Amino acid sequence: MAMDIRMPKLSDNMTEGTILRWMKAPGDTVTKGEPLAEVETEKADVELEASESGVLREIAVAEGQTAEVGAVIAVLAPAGEEAGDGAQERRAEPEATDRPAEATPRHAQSAAADEKPRQPSKAPPPSKPPPQTPAKAEPTRPSPPAGDHARPHNGGEQPVRISPLARRLAEEAGVNVSRIQGSGPGGRIVKRDVEASVREPAQTDAEPARAPTGGDAGAGAQPAAQRAPEAPSDEEGASPRATSGERTLPASRMRLAIAKRMAEAKRDIPHFYVTAEIDMSEAMHLRESIKRREAMPGLTVTHLLVRALAIALIRHPRVNGSWRDGEIVLHDDANIGVAVAVEDGLVVPVVRQAQRLTLGEIAARVGALTEKARNGKFGGDELTGGTFSLSNVGMLDIEELVAVINPPQAAILAVGAVKDRPIVRDGQLGIAKTMRATLSCDHRVLNGIEGGRFLEELKGILENPVTLLLE
């Protein structure tokens, strides 16, 4: 029997995803666990793995199109079995957004270097650049294919096909997209093309590059003092707008998702906070000793913290809980999310079943997830299912941080830098390497005593770090 493949929830706050690339074509054999498609979410590009083996019979959401979580994106059938008539009906379900009701199956893409991008349907491209007018003033412009943004290119001879994420990155970096060679389907410009262009030396062009929204000027950009203020683009309508003494920057898709989720968290979750100063002297000695032996050369304070948290969370299961529809849910596994800062946002990849991992295994797992965060590409469930989160700003000269809980989790730990500070031991003043840790708690799940006991447990583990090496 044919099986519907639906848009999965690839991060805890995902509502829709865009198909960047199909790795299989209709008629191809699919093995369970094999990458099937690459999906763009608000936070990252995620590889969608096949949950079953079979033959890909139909693709319902083409590359560049967007579908809501739960919408049918393809049909998988056992080898030798046809998809059946129901596939046509499923394609027309109103679950997917930004795509026609009758989605056209994807055919194999040619890899030839001289392949031309597909033209927008109906009217020919404009022969001259559109006037700089507000976005509302262009009702007669032909629409580009779903999920793409088309602009005149090479004097209007060809449109530029570009994904929404790539368009936003190009605007922020001040990159002229008409100079970028797309590597996506049909010559479509995708995220990696823009990133590669930013790394290349500045290119000259008759059209000056757009001003970046923040940070360095980027390739081809001019100093702000030498540029005249730009009017908003007629297609984007949200380009940086400059007035006397201020600038307005468009929020990225990731920033909008963070803003919505964190605003809801602060509004709906009754936060309270407990703080402790932890003597990290012995933990830092242990770290240096392990690094000298080259057993774990990349061992960091974050790895020590994840291991300590995994132990403490199992001992205090309520802190590892969640609030769900008026009930407290206690989780058997400590799935610890580690906040990683990326350009213009934050992602929280999850170390699953951390209580089952040794310190070395945690170091390897966190290192791999951090590298994926930098590249903006994750596997299936690496952004979902967290039961607790850690935010470490210790790489900065920061005393302490108070974090916002990541719902539906009951708590998050935020730590500052490990620094030499004065302490009192046995009535004697001394100097020790200490770290300030603040636990943000959901008062619906925890009270002050429970949060305090958990933080006291964590403090005890880190101040006697031999526990971190025990199975």
Secondary structure, DSSP 8 states (H G I E B T S, - for coil): --EEEE----STT--EEEEEEESS-TT-EE-TTSEEEEEE-SS-EEEEE-SS-EEEEEESS-TT-EEETT-EEEEEE-TT----THHHHHHT-TTS-SS-SS----------TT------SSS---SS---S--GGG-TTS---STT----EETTTTEE--B-HHHHHHHHHHT--GGG----SGGG-B-HHHHHHHHHS-----SS-----SSSS--TT---GGGS------TTTS-S-EEETTEEE----HHHHHHHHHHHHHHHHS-EEEEEEEEE-HHHHHHHHHHHHTTSSTT--HHHHHHHHHHHHHHHSTTTTEEEETTEEEE-SS--EEE-EEETTEEE--EETTGGGS-HHHHHHHHHHHHHHHHHTEE-TTTTS--SEEEEE-TTSS-S-------TTBSEEEEE---EEEEEEETTEEEEEEEEEEEEEEETTT--HHHHHHHHHHHHHHHHSGGGGG--
